[in-house]
């Protein structure tokens, strides 16, 4: 709530739309594949649990047709993992998770310079999306950029200041789908109290178009190096 007050966005109903990403127990990669629209935020704290009640709406498609039976995905009593927006969106640099190495208690990244010489950069690791990890350089005088070539294979054979033979990684090795953000849900129509039964002469309404995920900006393919 502190971050939401300090920024122009966050958990608030003053804006038209506030979304929260949701994942169930099978979301082991923490991709949060479901998106919920918040439509209620209580203004009181529960003194017994020190929590604030929020309510979100999300699609729960199901079918009771015997020919194509599909039970609802969300049911009462289920536990979910959610990701809350806490501030304004900022640009982050993501690299494949295999590119992040360790040196004792530090996280490092091997970067190949224009002269094909390997060098390490100490990292701060942030959010994870699929098989990609948000990173930033600890040393502000040596920042990381989207044009840097990073080593994703053969990290153990790299040596500081030694030349390498870089080979561009194949596109199929990069899980770009993990960077796709889920599409916002559509407005859920209000169900009338009485639903008329369609007659034989009245064709059924067409199904709504499937929501398409928002495309992420393409990232440069990281390099692959071996001494």
C-alpha positions as CSV (number, residue, x, y, z in Angstrom):
1,X,0.0,0.0,0.0
2,X,3.0,2.3,0.7
3,X,4.3,1.7,-2.9
4,X,0.8,2.2,-4.3
5,X,0.5,5.6,-2.6
6,X,4.0,6.7,-3.8
7,X,3.2,5.9,-7.4
8,X,0.6,6.9,-10.0
9,X,-0.6,3.3,-10.2
10,X,-1.0,0.3,-8.0
11,X,-3.8,-1.3,-6.0
12,X,-6.6,1.3,-6.4
13,X,-10.1,1.4,-7.7
14,X,-9.8,5.0,-8.7
15,X,-8.4,3.9,-12.0
16,X,-10.6,2.2,-14.6
17,X,-8.8,-1.2,-14.5
18,X,-6.6,-2.9,-12.0
19,X,-5.5,-6.4,-12.9
20,X,-3.9,-9.1,-10.7
21,X,-2.2,-12.2,-12.2
22,X,-3.3,-15.5,-10.7
23,X,-1.7,-19.0,-10.7
24,X,-3.0,-22.3,-9.2
25,X,-1.0,-25.1,-7.6
26,X,-0.1,-26.5,-11.0
27,X,1.6,-23.2,-12.0
28,X,5.0,-24.5,-10.9
29,X,6.9,-22.1,-13.2
30,X,5.1,-19.1,-11.7
31,X,3.9,-17.8,-15.0
32,X,0.5,-16.7,-13.5
33,X,-1.5,-17.7,-16.6
34,X,-4.8,-16.2,-15.4
35,X,-5.7,-12.6,-15.1
36,X,-8.3,-11.1,-12.7
37,X,-9.9,-7.7,-12.7
38,X,-10.3,-6.2,-9.3
39,X,-13.8,-4.8,-8.7
40,X,-13.9,-4.4,-4.9
41,X,-11.3,-3.3,-2.3
42,X,-12.4,-3.0,1.3
43,X,-11.5,0.2,3.2
44,X,-11.0,-1.5,6.6
45,X,-8.3,-3.8,7.9
46,X,-9.5,-7.1,9.6
47,X,-8.0,-6.8,13.1
48,X,-8.0,-10.5,13.6
49,X,-6.0,-11.4,10.5
50,X,-4.4,-8.0,9.7
51,X,-5.6,-8.3,6.1
52,X,-7.6,-6.3,3.6
53,X,-10.3,-8.0,1.6
54,X,-10.2,-7.7,-2.2
55,X,-12.4,-9.3,-4.9
56,X,-11.5,-10.0,-8.4
57,X,-13.4,-11.4,-11.4
58,X,-11.9,-13.8,-13.9
59,X,-13.2,-16.2,-16.6
60,X,-14.1,-19.7,-15.5
61,X,-15.3,-21.4,-18.7
62,X,-17.0,-24.8,-18.3
63,X,-19.5,-26.9,-20.1
64,X,-22.2,-29.3,-18.9
65,X,-22.9,-30.7,-22.3
66,X,-22.6,-34.5,-22.1
67,X,-21.0,-34.6,-25.5
68,X,-18.3,-32.2,-24.5
69,X,-18.2,-32.1,-20.7
70,X,-15.7,-29.7,-19.2
71,X,-15.7,-29.0,-15.4
72,X,-15.0,-25.5,-14.1
73,X,-11.3,-24.7,-13.5
74,X,-11.9,-22.5,-10.4
75,X,-13.9,-24.0,-7.5
76,X,-14.8,-22.8,-4.0
77,X,-12.1,-23.5,-1.4
78,X,-9.2,-23.5,-3.9
79,X,-5.9,-21.7,-2.9
80,X,-4.2,-19.5,-5.5
81,X,-1.0,-17.6,-5.8
82,X,-1.3,-14.0,-7.0
83,X,1.0,-11.3,-8.2
84,X,0.0,-7.7,-7.1
85,X,1.0,-4.5,-9.0
86,X,2.9,-2.3,-6.5
87,X,4.0,0.6,-8.6
88,X,4.6,2.1,-12.0
89,X,5.9,-0.2,-14.8
90,X,9.6,0.2,-15.6
91,X,11.8,-1.3,-18.3
92,X,13.9,-4.3,-17.2
93,X,16.6,-6.2,-19.0
94,X,16.0,-10.0,-19.1
95,X,18.5,-12.7,-19.9
96,X,18.0,-16.5,-20.2
97,X,18.3,-18.1,-16.8
98,X,21.2,-20.4,-17.8
99,X,23.3,-17.3,-18.4
100,X,23.3,-16.4,-14.7
101,X,26.3,-17.9,-12.9
102,X,27.5,-17.9,-9.3
103,X,30.8,-16.9,-7.8
104,X,30.6,-17.8,-4.1
105,X,27.7,-15.6,-2.9
106,X,27.6,-13.4,-6.0
107,X,25.6,-13.6,-9.2
108,X,27.6,-13.0,-12.3
109,X,27.1,-12.7,-16.0
110,X,29.7,-13.4,-18.7
111,X,29.7,-10.8,-21.4
112,X,31.6,-11.0,-24.7
113,X,33.0,-7.7,-25.8
114,X,33.5,-6.4,-29.4
115,X,37.0,-8.0,-29.4
116,X,35.5,-11.4,-28.5
117,X,37.0,-11.3,-25.0
118,X,35.0,-12.6,-22.1
119,X,34.4,-10.5,-18.9
120,X,32.2,-10.9,-15.9
121,X,29.6,-8.5,-14.5
122,X,28.2,-8.7,-11.0
123,X,24.5,-8.8,-11.0
124,X,21.4,-8.1,-9.1
125,X,18.7,-10.6,-9.9
126,X,15.1,-9.7,-10.0
127,X,11.8,-11.0,-11.3
128,X,11.6,-14.2,-13.3
129,X,9.4,-14.7,-16.3
130,X,9.4,-18.3,-17.6
131,X,13.0,-19.2,-18.2
132,X,14.1,-15.5,-18.3
133,X,15.4,-13.5,-15.4
134,X,15.5,-9.7,-14.9
135,X,19.1,-8.5,-14.2
136,X,20.9,-5.2,-13.5
137,X,24.6,-4.5,-13.0
138,X,25.8,-3.8,-9.5
139,X,28.5,-1.4,-10.8
140,X,26.7,1.6,-12.3
141,X,29.8,2.5,-14.3
142,X,29.5,-0.8,-16.2
143,X,25.8,-1.1,-17.0
144,X,24.2,-3.9,-19.0
145,X,22.5,-3.1,-22.3
146,X,20.2,-4.9,-24.6
147,X,23.0,-5.1,-27.2
148,X,25.4,-7.0,-25.0
149,X,26.3,-10.5,-26.0
150,X,26.0,-12.9,-23.0
151,X,27.2,-16.4,-22.6
152,X,24.5,-19.0,-22.1
153,X,26.6,-22.2,-22.5
154,X,30.1,-23.1,-21.5
155,X,30.2,-20.7,-18.5
156,X,32.7,-22.9,-16.6
157,X,35.2,-22.7,-19.5
158,X,35.2,-18.9,-19.6
159,X,38.1,-17.0,-18.1
160,X,38.4,-13.3,-17.3
161,X,40.1,-11.4,-20.2
162,X,40.5,-14.5,-22.3
163,X,39.3,-14.7,-26.0
164,X,36.4,-16.9,-26.9
165,X,34.8,-18.1,-30.1
166,X,31.2,-16.8,-30.0
167,X,28.4,-18.6,-31.8
168,X,24.9,-17.1,-31.9
169,X,22.4,-19.2,-30.1
170,X,19.6,-20.9,-32.1
171,X,16.2,-19.3,-31.9
172,X,14.6,-22.5,-30.7
173,X,16.9,-22.5,-27.6
174,X,15.3,-19.2,-26.4
175,X,12.0,-19.5,-24.7
176,X,10.6,-16.2,-26.0
177,X,7.0,-17.4,-25.2
178,X,7.8,-17.0,-21.5
179,X,8.0,-13.3,-22.0
180,X,4.5,-12.9,-23.3
181,X,2.1,-11.2,-21.0
182,X,-1.5,-12.5,-20.6
183,X,-4.2,-10.5,-22.3
184,X,-6.5,-8.5,-20.2
185,X,-9.9,-10.2,-19.6
186,X,-13.0,-8.9,-21.3
187,X,-15.8,-7.3,-19.6
188,X,-18.1,-10.0,-18.2
189,X,-21.7,-9.5,-19.3
190,X,-24.4,-9.3,-16.7
191,X,-26.5,-12.5,-16.7
192,X,-30.2,-11.7,-16.8
193,X,-32.6,-13.3,-14.4
194,X,-34.4,-15.0,-17.2
195,X,-32.6,-16.5,-20.1
196,X,-34.9,-17.1,-23.1
197,X,-34.8,-20.5,-24.7
198,X,-33.7,-20.2,-28.4
199,X,-36.1,-21.5,-30.9
200,X,-35.2,-23.7,-33.9
201,X,-35.4,-20.7,-36.2
202,X,-33.1,-18.5,-34.1
203,X,-29.4,-19.4,-34.6
204,X,-27.3,-19.4,-31.5
205,X,-24.9,-16.4,-31.0
206,X,-21.4,-16.9,-32.2
207,X,-18.8,-17.7,-29.5
208,X,-16.5,-14.8,-28.4
209,X,-13.1,-14.5,-30.0
210,X,-10.4,-16.0,-28.0
211,X,-8.3,-13.5,-26.1
212,X,-4.8,-13.2,-27.7
213,X,-1.8,-12.6,-25.5
214,X,-0.1,-9.3,-25.8
215,X,3.2,-9.6,-27.8
216,X,6.4,-8.7,-26.1
217,X,9.1,-6.7,-27.7
218,X,11.7,-9.0,-29.3
219,X,15.0,-9.2,-27.5
220,X,18.4,-9.6,-29.2
221,X,19.5,-13.2,-29.3
222,X,22.2,-13.7,-26.6
223,X,25.5,-15.1,-27.8
224,X,27.0,-18.5,-27.1
225,X,30.7,-18.7,-26.4
226,X,33.3,-21.4,-25.9
227,X,37.1,-20.9,-25.4
